Structure formats: C-alpha cells, structure tokens
C-alpha cells in the first residue's frame, strides 16, 4: 500500500505542499495544483529552434528544468527555463544571464558546463547545461556524514572547482551541499559538479543592484563572517564556506545553528567554532587543524588559496584509505560532443557519397557506419549495431576509434540512439589506439558501458583507463558465441596475428555483417563512398605493410570460409566495405597474398625494382626538372597516416622497398601520374616501358597509371 501523500504546488511561489491537507497556498492564497502538471506548458516544444523538450526534471523559485534533445546531433542536455513570473524582477534575469556567463568563463571538469543560453521571442530566457545524472551532495548527506575516504574525494574535487573559479577571479558566494552535484553516483564512480553561480561575482568588480554592498545574500550556515556583515568579499570567503562544508562532510553537521536566520549570522560573526571531542570512526586526526584554519574569523588567518587548502587535504589521503568511488588519473579533456554542429543524414550504403562526415550510413538493418573522414589514405571506420527485440534494446559500438574522431562519432550515435550514454557494449578488435582509445572516454562518460575484447587485447587496452569490472573476454563465451537479451546471436572469430596476436572479428549473424578489424582493410579511395571499387591495390598495400605472413592470412580466411552462413558484408576497420559477390573474390585474393616476412625472401626481385625505379626517377628529373620531380615524389609520402612504402637515401634516390616491389612501384608512379598532364603521363610511360624492358619487369601502363 502506498502511504505517500499526493503532492501539490503553488503556481505563484512554487512552494510544495501535502495536497491531502490543504487546498490553498499558505503564503499567497493561490489554489494549489498537482505537482504532475509542472512543466506541461513546455513538454514537447522546440526551444530556440534547437532543443526538443522532453521530461520535466525539477523546479526552483525562478526556473524550471527539463531534459531536452539537441535536434542537430541528438545529444541530451538539461534545459533551464526562467519562469514568466520571474521576469517581473529584472534582478532575476540578471542572475540567470550572469550565471551562464560566469560558468562559461570557468570551463572546468568539476563545474557544470553551459552549452548555450539566450532569450526566446517571448522574452523567456533559457540555458542549456550538460545533463547530470546522480544526486546532490545535500541528498547524499541526509543520512549523516560520508565515509571519510568518500568525503575526502568529494572535498578534493570541490577544491579543484574553486581553484578554477578563483583563477578566473570569480567568487562563488553560495558554496553549500545543495549546489554540489555528484554526477554518476551509484555507477561506481562520481564526479563532483559545482552548480549555481547566480550570485557569484568577479573579484574587484563593483557591486550591482543584484548584490549591493551591505546586502546579505547566500545561505547563513555557510556564510563567512565578512559575508554575514555585508562587507566586500574576496576568494577567502569561499574558503570559509568550504570549511563549513568539510565540517559537514566528515562530521554530519554544521558549526553554527540557531532558531533564526539572524541567530546563525550572529554566531558566524561572534562565536568560535568548536571541534567535537568525539568524531565518527575514520576521521583523520589532521583534519581538525585544516578545518579550524579555514573557519578563522579573520580572512588573513585562513589558507591563502584553494590550492593551498587542497594540498593540506591531500596529505590526509594515507589516513583515510581508498574510496569506494575513485577519480581517474588526470588526462587531457576530451569533449564527446561535436566541435561544430553536424546535421546527420541517414543514408543507405549504396547512397553514401563524399560528404561522409554528415552521414550515418546504414550497412544493413540496424547496422551503421558512424565514423569520420579526414581525406587521408588510412581512414578509420567505426560501426554501431542497434538491436531491438524481446522488449529490450542493446547498442553495440564496434571499434570506437581515436579521440580525434570522437565528436563526429558522438553526433552520429546521438542521431541514431540518443547519445553515447546509450551505448551498452563496446567491441574492440585489437589494442591499437586508432581502434580502441575512445573506449575509455566513453566508459568514463557512461560507466555502464561494457567492453568485449580478447584477453591479449585487454592486457594492453586497460592502460587507456578502462575498468576491469566493465570487461568480458571473448574467450569466456561458450563456443565464442553469445545471445543478446534481444534474441540476436553474435559470434567472435579469432584471427591471431592479423595484425595482432589477440585480434578478433565480430560477426553479427542477424545482418550477416562481419566486422573484421585490420583484416581485409585497405587504403581509402579519397572522395568516394564506402563500398570497395574495382581495384584491390589498396588492400594489397595495407596487408603487405601490416600482416606478418601469408600463413596467418590463410588461417584467418579459412575461419571466414567456415562461417555459416557466409557474410553478406565485410566491414573492416580501415578502407572500404566489401559486399556480395566481391567477398569470395576478396577471400581468394587475400589467402594467396604474400605479405610481411614473405616479402623478405626475394631480395633479387626487390633489387631489380629498386634499380628500375631509380632509373625512372632520374629520367623524370631530366624531363620535369629535379625540383618538380622531387616535389611530386615527396607528395606521395606526405600523407603521414601510414608508413612510407618506399625508403629514400637522398632526393629521388630509392634505397629499399617495404612491400611487394611491383605494388610499391605502381603506387608511387600512379601518384605522380595523377599530377601530370597527358603529355607528362606519356613521357612517364616511356620511362617506365624502357626500365621495364631493361630489367625484365613487364610493367603495363594500366597497373601504375590508374
């Protein structure tokens, strides 16, 4: 039986009441309304032509907060909208606008981020903030003080937020548990977020009508003596409030309490704080001195800065032990949102064009290419599998790629399933950063995201910061196959030494799509779509560079041949996708390809190609001039996304070749030929024909000029 009383609110002052006890607001006499009706005027509307409003999250005296979706890229935000009644007072608008400006100035991981703000046509101001999930520190403290290790972890992060604000000359002036949010609480890790800078000010800035000199504002239990007296403030006032916060974090209460607002302020100014004789178990002995210094009545006797206070707290770490949730090691900030606005189109694979950064490409039903293109030879492919069935939904991100691709991937994933926070599983083919690095960022953003990879891959990828409890080895699945809760079956196909000892393919049996990692990858055809063209040269070059031997390829290809049913699509981590009738052709070619160690056996053939290539380049220098010839040849190696195929010991002087010599010569001369006019290509053709005859290479123009 539910004994909770129905809740109601006042439409004027927005106070909450027990609806079963009264019908009218005790403050202003307005008839109460069901709390469920809050926010109904906004739900479903689009704000600023950009944010589609969803569910109501909460409200305060001045604003309402909703979950909303940015329709440009699908990521979620917390949308704060000022109440129409609040517009009657200019100071409310000023506080709203000022909060957005000051938060944007700080830009720190422990301060809630503001994405945008502005005024609508009807004068209503809005603010889009990062969407936080968890609870406020005030809620967490309702049951009493935190475990000392957790309290210290929270305190250090609050110090980081204050230090960042103070570095920008910003004083918060209302530091308290209600303005501190524990983002991710309950997910095994928490990130502190400092909120509500509505009454913050810049150091040395003249007071406005919002907070005029002599006006007392803030929360009395956390006010410094100088703030209680309405005196000018500096950053040390925040350190006093932080001292009160430390007192409550570790001891469960505040230093001063009274029956009235004025009574608390009087104690803040006149009474010394008292440390209890008995403290909760585990509170470090050194904490008392730190808190008492922070609570000094005279600001000159407090810590000089948040960083100084933080250093004192950090020294207590050995006394409190490990926290249940832990902060990860500091790493460069990676934004999981687009740096520019992307309008994502969903297109089928056959329709994918050159504007791939704006396209989430449907490979098969529920399977999408969500990668990024930058116009280089060695592009990366990232894929999303969306499974629906049995009343459940599962989203799997395959090979999440490097940080430079994350913003684009996030936009595309957002357009398909809401946001990166909707990712349930991350599959990693192998350990390379261009395949795996984003997994740690996504898992930090979304702690429930679970990683699949081989034990060999995990030995290396966990150094990116992945969580051991958020990982399953493919070796631990019976028959290396798993059935998702949606009813879909997924198989893992080991491909050892292609190119890595622990490489594993992912076979989505419902769509018959094989995600093959480096195996079957190739160099990209610039400016073209995702489907492989008529040439296999890019695949040959890629495998000759990265694969160890033909024996490794034969073992891997044999595993693909034995798949039942055979894949309809092969989706590698680099280059083009292969479909339909081209798949048997690809498999037959790759299993006979000489790569890696195989290519070192025929040194005589390589020497002949080196001699021929040097003769061709010498003739090119005579024809075009040495400078122009060197420019064209150097441009071939300027991409930088994969190792040079041809090594030079001087300008236009080849010393050795890394891959199969014929493929290297064709690739190099093909690049030069594309930069020449018809007359230049004819001259180059004559040089190739002459060298081919002299060294018995039998090179025909279609091989090197395409």
N, C-alpha and C positions, 0 to 999 in steps of 0.2 A: 504494500500500500504506500502510495506517495503522500507524505505528510507535508511536503514543501508548499508554503502559501503562494498563491499567484502574485506575481509582481506587477506593479503599475508605476508609471512615471508622470511627472508634471510636464505638460507641453511648453510651459513658460520658463521654469527654472531647471527643469530636467532632474529634479530630485526623485529618488526611488522610494516606494512605499509598499507596505503589505496591502494588497488590494482587498483582502477579506476584512480588513479592519476599518479602513476609511475610504471615502469616495472623492474627497476634495483635498487639494494640497493644503497643508497646514501653514505654508509660507505665504502663498498668494491667492488661495481660494479657487484656483483653476480645477476643473474636473479632470480627474486622472484618466489616463489611457493605458491599455495593455502594453506591457513592455515589448511584446512581439511586434507592435506596429512601428517601433522605432526604425527609421531609415527607409520606410516603404516608398517615400516620395522619390528616392534616388535609385532604388534597386532596378536593374535592367537598363538604365540610361547610359548614354555615352557622354563622357565629360571631356571638354576641350578637343573634341573630335578624335580622341586618342584612347581614353580609358573606359572600358566596358565594365560597369559596376556590377558586382556580384553580391555576395552575402554581407550582411551587417556584422561588424566586429565589436563595436562598442561606442561609447559616447562620453563626453565630459560636459562641463557647463558651457563651453564655447564652440565645440565642434563634434561632428560625428565621423566615425572611421569605418571604411568598408574595404573588403577585399575586392580588387579590380584586376582586369587583364589589359595589358598594353596590346591593342589590336595590331600594332605594327609588327611585333615579334613574338607575342604570346606569353611573355613573362609576367608574373604576378607582382602586384605592388599593394601597399596599404595606402588607400586614398583618403585623405583627411579633408573634410569639407566644413567650412565655417557655417554656423547656424545663421539663418536670416535674422533672428532676433539679436544676435551678437553684433550685427552690422550697425546697430543703432549707436554703439560706442566706438569712436574712432580708435581708441586705445586697443580694442580687441583686434582690429585689422592690423594695426601696427605690430602687435605682439606676434601675430600669425606670420606676417611678412618677414619680420626680423628673425624669427626662429629659423625659417628656411635659409635666409642669407648666411647666418652665423654657422649653421650646421654645414652648409656647403663650403665655407671657408676652412673648417677643421679637416674634413675628409680623412677620417681615421677609422681603422677597422673596429674600434671599440665605441664609436659614435654612430648612431643610426644615420644612414645616408638618405639625403634628399635627392630624388631624381629630377623633379621639376616642380614649379609652382607658378601660380598666376591667378588672374581673375577671369571669371566667366562673364558672358554678356549681361547677365542679370546682377552682376556685382558680387556674386558669391566667390570667395577665394578658395582655392584648392591647393593641396600639397601632396605630391606622390612620393612616398617613402619606401625604403626597402621593406618587404614583408617579413616580419619576425614571427617565429613560432616558438612557444615556450611559455614562460610566465614571468611576472615582475618579481624583483627581489622582495618587495613588500609581501607578496603572496607566499614566497618561499620562507619568509621569517615568521609567518603566523604561528607556526608550531614551536618557535623558540630559536635559539642561536643555531648557526650552521655548524657542521663538523669543522674543527679547526683547519684541517687541510683544505676543505672547500672554501671556507671563509677567506683564507689567505689567497687562494687562487682568484676569487672574485675581487678581493681588495687590490691585488696587483694589476688586474685588468682595469679597474676603475682609476687607479693611479695613471696608467697609460693614457686613458681617455682625458683625464685632467691635464696631464703634461702636454698632450697635443693641443688642447684648447688654450692653455696658458701660453704655449709657444706662439699662438696667433693673437695673443693679448686679449683673450676672451675669458671673462669671469662668468661662471655658470649661475651662481647666486641662489640656486634651489636644489642643491645636491641632497638626495634622500632616496630611500629604497624604492619608493613608488616611481621614481624617474630613472631607475636602473632595470634593464630587462635582461633576463637570462635566456638568450637565444639558443634553441636546441636542447633545452632542459628535458631530461627524460630520454635523450637519444644517446647517452654515454659520454657526451662532451657538451660544454656550454661555452658560449662566447658572450661576454658582457657587452651590452649596448647602452650607452648613455643617451637619455631622452630629454625632451622638453627644455629647449633653450629660450622659451618665450620671454623670460625676464632677464636673460643674460645681457651683458654689456661689454663693450670694448674698454680695455684699460685706458684711463685718461680721457675717455670720451665724456663730453658734458652730458649731464642728466637731461632727459626729455620729460615731457608730460607723463610718459608711461611710468617712469620711476624717478620722480623728482626728489631732490635732496631733502632729507628729513622724513621721507615716506618709508614706512616699514612694510616690507614685502617678503614673501617666502614662507617657510614652514617653521614655526617657533622652536620646535625641538632641535632643529638643525641649524639655527641661525648663530652666527658669530656675535660676540658682544658688540662689535662696531656696527654690524648689520642691524641688531636689535635697537641700537641708538640712532639709526638713520644716518650714520656717518659715511663719508666716502670710503669705497672698498678697493682692495687690490686682490691679487690671486690668493693671498694668505687667508682670506675669508673662506674660500672654498676648502682650504686645508683644515680649518676648524670644523666645517661641516663633515669633512671626511673623517676627522677624529671621532665625531658622534657616530658616524656610520660604522667605524671599526668597533666602537663600544657595543653597538647593537649586533653586529655580525658575530662577535665572539661571545658576548655575554647575554644577549637576548633582550636587552632593554636600552634606554637612553639615559644619559647622565642626569637630566633635569626633567621633572614632570610637575604639573600643578593643575588646579581645577579650572584655570582660565588661560587665555592667550597671553594676557599681561603678566600673569603669575610666572609663566615659563620664561618670558623675556626678562623679567626681573632677576630670576635665578641665573640666566645666561650672563648677565652683566655683573652680578654681585657675589655669587656663590662659587667656591672652588669645586671642581668635580671630585668625586670620591671613587676610588677603585675598590670593588668588593673584596672582603677578606677571603672569601671562598669563590673560586671560579670553576666553571664547567671543566670536566676532565679533558686534558689535552691542550688547554690554552697555554701558549708558550710564556715562560717567565719574563722574557724580554719585551712582551707586548705592552705592559703597563707603562713603561717609560716612553715608548713611542706615542701611545695614545695621550698620555698626560702632556707631552710636549705639543702635540697637535692642538690640544684644548687649552693652551695658555691664553689668558685674557689679553695679554699684550702681544700683538702680532709679531713684534720683533723677537719674541722668545719661541716662536714656532719654527718649524722647518722652513728653510729658505725657499724650497720649491717642491713640487710633486715628485720630481726625480730624486731629490734627497730623501724624501719620505719613503719612496719606493725602495731605495737601496737599503734603508733600515729594515723594512718589512721583509725584503728578500733574504736577509741574513737569518730570518727565523725559519726558513724552509726546512733545515735539518731537524728542527724540534717538532714539526707537525707531521712529517711523513708525506706519503703520496696521497693525492686527492683521488676521489672516485672518477671525476672527470678531469682531464688534463688538457692543457693547452699544447698545441703542436709547436714544434720549433719554428722560429721566425723564418719566413720565406717571402720572396717578392710578392706583392699584391697582384693577384690575377683576377680580373673582372670577368665574371661569367655572363656578361651582357654585351651586346654589340656596342662598339665604339661609335658606330654610325647606325642610323635607323635603316633596317632592311625590311622591305616588303617581300615576304616569301611567297612564291608561287609553287603550287604542287603540280608537277608535270610527270607524264609517263616517260619511261626510259627512252623510247624512240623519239620523243619530242624534245629531249634535253638539248639545249643549244650552247652558245658560248657564254651566256650570262649565268653561269652555274652558281655564283655566289648568291643569287636571288632565287635559286630553285631547290626545293626539296624534291628529289627525283624518285618516283615510285618505280621500284625494280620489279616487284611482284606485290600481290595483295598483302598489305600490312608491312611491307619491307621498303625502306627508303635509304637513298644515299643522302647524307646530311653534311658532307664535307665542304672544304673551301678550296678555291683555286687561286693561285697567285701568278700563273703564267711561267712556271719553271718546268724543267724536264722531269723532275721527280716529285710529282704531286702526291698528296695523301688522300686516302679515302676513308671516311667514317660512315658507319651504317646504323640505322635504327630499325629494330624489329618490334612491331606493336602486336601483341597477341590479345585476343578477346575471346572469351568463351567460359561456360560454366558459371556465369555471373561474376567473373573476375577479369582483371586486366593486368598484363605484365608488359613492361617496356624494357627492352634489352639494347644497350648501346654497344656496338661492336667496334673495337679498335678506336678509342676516343681521341687519339691524336695528340699533337703538341699544343702548348699554351697559345701559340700564335694563331691557332685555328679555333680557339675556344669560343670567342664571341660569335662567330658565324655558326658554329655547331649549336650553341645555345639558342640562337634565334630560330634555327630550323627545327630543333627539338621542341622549342616552345610553340611553334606553329602547328606541330603535329600532336603533341600530347600535353601541352600546358607549360612545362618548364623542366629544367634539369632535375628539379626536386621530385619529378615523377619517374625518374629512372630507377628501376628496381634492380637490374643486373648489368654488370659491365664485363664484357668478354675481352680478354687480351690474348692475341695470337702469340706474341713473344714480348721480350723485355725492352726493346728499343724505345727511346723517348718519343720518336715520331709516331709510335703506336700507342704507348702506354701512359705518357706523362700526365695527361688530363684526368686520369682515373683518380689520382689523389685529390685534385682540386674538386672534382665532382663529389667524391666521398666526404670531403670536408663540408661542402655546401649541403649535402644530403647524406647524413650519416647512415641511413638505412640501405643505401646502395651497396650491393654485394658483388664481389669480384669473382669471376671464373678465370682460371688460367692453370697451366701445368705447375707442378712442384718446382721444376727447374726455372721457370719464368718467375715464380714467386720469390725465389732466392734473391733475385735482383730487383724486381719491381717494388718490393716492400720498402726499399730505400727511398722511394719517392714520398713516403709518408702514409702508405696505405695501412689500414687497420687489420691486424691478424684475425680478429674475430669477424671481420667482414669479408672473408675469403674462403673459397672452396676449391680444392684441387680437382681437376678433371679426372685424375686417376682414382678418385674416391667414389665415382659413379659406377654402378654395376653396368658392365658392357659399354662403359663410357657413353651412356645414354641416359637422358633424364626426361621425364614427362612433367610439363609445367601444370600448374593448377588450372590453367585454361584448357588443358587437354592436348596441347601441342607437344610434339616429340622433337627433341634436339639431340644430335649426336656430336661427339668430339672425335676428330680424326687426327691422331699424332702424325706429324711429318718431321721426324728428327733430322736435324742438320739442314733444314730448308727454311731459313738460313741458319737457324739456331737449334741447339740440342733439344730445347723444350718447346719447339714450335708446334702449335695445334690448330687445326681448322675447325670451324663451327658449321655444322650442316643443319639448316632449318628444313626439316623434312616436309612440312606442310606446303611451303612455297618452292621447295627443291632448289634453294639457293645455298651455295657453298661459299662461305667466307674463308678465303684461303690464305690470308696474310701475305707474306712476301712471295710465297709460291704462286706462280702464274702472273706475277706482277710485271710491270713494264714501264718504260719511259712514256710520258704523256705526249699525245698529239696536241700541240698548242692550238687553242682557239676552236677546237672541235668538241663534239659531245662526249658522252661517257662510253659508248659502245666501241669495241675494237674495230679498226679499219682492216683493209685487205692485207696489210703488211705485218709480219711478226718480228721485224728488226728490233723494235723497242723491247720486246720480250726477250729476244736472244741476248741483247746487250745487258739487260738487267740481270739475267740469270748468270751470264758469264762473269759479271762483276762480283755477285754476292753468293752464289751457290758453291758448295765445296767440291762436288764431284757428280758425274753422271750416275753413279751408283745410288747416291742419296735421292736424286730426282726420280730414278726408276722405282725405288721403294715407295715414294710419295705418290707417284702417278698410279702405281698398282693399287694403292689404297683407294684412290678415286674410282678407278675402273670397277672395283668391287662394291661400290655403293649401289644399293638397290632401293629405290630407283636412282638412275644416274641423274646428276644435277641438270636443271634447265638453265641455270645461270651460275657462273663462277665470278665472284666478286672479290678481287684481290685488294691488298692494302695500298698498292701503287698502280697507276696507269689505268687502262681501260677495262671494262667488264666484257665478259665473253658469254654469248648465248647460243642456244640451239645447236645447229649443225656444225658450228665452228668449234664446239667443245671437243669432240673426238679428234678433230684436226690438231687442236692445241695439245691435247694429251699425247698424241703420237709424236709430235714435234719435240716436246719437252723431254720425253723419256729417252730420246736419242741425242739430245744436245750435249756437246762437250763443254764443260764449264770448269772453273776453278783449277784444281790440280791437274785435270785432264789437259789443259791448255799448255802446261809447262813441259809436256813431253816432247813436243815437236819444235825444238829450238831452230832447226834448219829452216822450216817454213816461216817462222817469225823473222829470222834474219833476212830472208828474201823480201818479205813485205816491208821491213824497215828500209832496206836499200832502195826498193821501188818508190816508197813514199818520199824519201829524201830527194830522189831524182825529180819526182813530180813537183815538190815544193820549190826546188831550185829553178825549175822551168817556170813556175808560177811567179817567182820573184823577178825573173827576166822579163816576163810578159806584162806584169802589173806594176812592177817596182817593189823593192824589198819592203818598204814601209807598209804599203797597201796589202801585200800578201801576208805579212806578219799580223796586220790588224784583223784580216779575215780568219786566219787560223786561230789567233788568240780568242776571238769571239766564240769559238766552238767550246772553249773550256771556261768561259766567263760565267756560266750559269751558277756553278758552285753548289748545286744540290746533290751531285753525285761525284765520285772520284773521277779524275781525268782518265780517259781511255788510252790516251797516247801520252808518253812522257818525253819531254824535250830536254836536251842538254845545252841548248842555245837557241836563238831565234831561227825558226824554220829548220831545226836540226833535231830529228827524232832519235831517241836513244833506245826506247823499247815500247812494247805494246802490252797492255794489261789483259785484254780479252782476245777472243779469236781474231787473228790478224785481218782476215778479209772483212769481218763486220766492223772493225775499228777503222779501216781504210775507207770503207763505204760511208760510215757515219761522218767522218771528218770531211771528206771531199764532198759529200752531199750537203753539209752545212755551208761549205764555201760556194758550191754551185748555186745555191738558192740566193746568194747575194750578188750574183753576176748577171749581166745581160746575156742575150742569145749569143753574141759574138764571143764573150768571155767564156761561156759554157762550152762553145765549140772548141776554143783553144785549150781549155782544161781537158776536154775529151781526147784531144790529140795527144796531150802529155800522158794521160792515163793509158791510152792504147799503146803508145811507144814503150812505156815502162812495163806494161803487162806482157808485151811480146818478149822484151829483153829478159824478163825474169820468170817467164812461164806461168803467169798468174791467171790468165784468161778472164780478165775483168770486163764485163759488158756494161755499157752506159746505164741501162735501167737499174743496175744494182747500186751505183753510187750517186746518181743524179736525182733520185726521187726525194 
